[in-house]
Amino acid sequence: MNGAGNAFLLVDARGNPAPTRIAASRIREWARRWPFDQLLVLETSDRADVFMRIWNADGDEVGACGNGTRAAAWQMMVETGRHEMAIDTRAGVLLAGRKPGREVSVDMGVPRLDWRDIPLARPMDTISLDFRAEVDGVRIENPGAVNMGNPHAVFFVRDLEALPVAALGREVEFDPVFPERVNAGFAQIHDPEHIRLRVWERGAGLTPACGTGACAALVAAHRRGLAGRSARISADGGELFVEWRESDGHVILTGPVEDEGEIELEPWH
Ligand SMILES: N[C@@H](CCC[C@H](N)C(=O)O)C(=O)O
C-alpha cells in the first residue's frame, strides 16, 4: 500500500498468538525485493481494533508512522465496512476516520516539544535549534524540533528544489545531537496555509511523503510564526492536510491511500 506515495508492506499477523519478531536482516532483504519505506505488521489488540508494529526499511522498529496508520486504517475499513478505526501503536492508540474519496484522517495526538522528548543530546530551544549542517558548501541551520511519536528536525528553506536534500538528510540523521537519530524535513513556506515539504526519513531515506513529517512541519512552522494552525502540505508523492487543533492540541493528518496489490511472503519464524 502507499499513503501519498509513502510505501508500505502491510502484513496481517492477527492470527499469531505472540508478538511479531522479524530479524532486521530479513526486513532489509524484503525491502530490497519489494521496495518499501516501512514494514507494518497488524496484531491483535485488547484495547483497540488492531495493534500495528512498525519497522523502517533498515530493520529498526519505530514508534510512529502517520501515513502507515492511515493505510492500515483504510485496510481495516475496507474489511469491516466501518468508517472509524482505533489503531494501537507504540505511540498510543490513534483514532482514524474515513473521508470522502480514498482519504483517511488520523489523530496523531499532542506533539512533544521539550528537548528531552525529541530527544536532543543537550538542552536547546526546540523552536529553533542551535544546530547547522553543511554539504558541498550548502548550509542549513536552526531547524525546529518536534516529536510526533518519533523525532523530527524541520529546516525552513528559501528554495527547496535547489537543495541537495538526500545528502543533507543523511548528514542530519546521524548527527550526534540526535541520540536516537532523526527524520529530517525540508520545508518551503509558500504561504501560511501551504507548505512544500521533502523528508529524509530515518531508516528509510528520501521518501515521496512522510505523515509524521508533515505534522512536524506544520507544528514547527506555526511555532515559528510562519504558518497558521492548518495547512496543505505538498509532498513529492501527493497532498497531505494537517491541522494542529487549538481546542486540545492534537494534530490531525489527512491524505490519500492506495492499495498496490498482494504478495506471498515466506514464513519468517
Ligand atoms: N513514514 C512515516 C514515518 C516512519 C518512521 C520514521 N522513518 C522514523 O524512523 O521515525 C510517516 O508517515 O510518519
PDBQT file of the ligand as one rigid body, heavy atoms in Angstrom, charges set to zero:
ROOT
HETATM    1  N1  LIG A 301       6.569   7.183   7.013  1.00  0.00    +0.000 N 
HETATM    2  C1  LIG A 301       6.324   7.621   8.295  1.00  0.00    +0.000 C 
HETATM    3  C2  LIG A 301       7.393   7.734   9.310  1.00  0.00    +0.000 C 
HETATM    4  C3  LIG A 301       8.063   6.391   9.551  1.00  0.00    +0.000 C 
HETATM    5  C4  LIG A 301       9.012   6.320  10.693  1.00  0.00    +0.000 C 
HETATM    6  C5  LIG A 301      10.224   7.189  10.553  1.00  0.00    +0.000 C 
HETATM    7  N2  LIG A 301      11.038   6.871   9.435  1.00  0.00    +0.000 N 
HETATM    8  C6  LIG A 301      11.042   7.109  11.853  1.00  0.00    +0.000 C 
HETATM    9  O1  LIG A 301      12.114   6.490  11.873  1.00  0.00    +0.000 OA
HETATM   10  O2  LIG A 301      10.611   7.690  12.849  1.00  0.00    +0.000 OA
HETATM   11  C7  LIG A 301       5.157   8.561   8.446  1.00  0.00    +0.000 C 
HETATM   12  O3  LIG A 301       4.313   8.611   7.541  1.00  0.00    +0.000 OA
HETATM   13  O4  LIG A 301       5.019   9.170   9.500  1.00  0.00    +0.000 OA
ENDROOT
TORSDOF 0
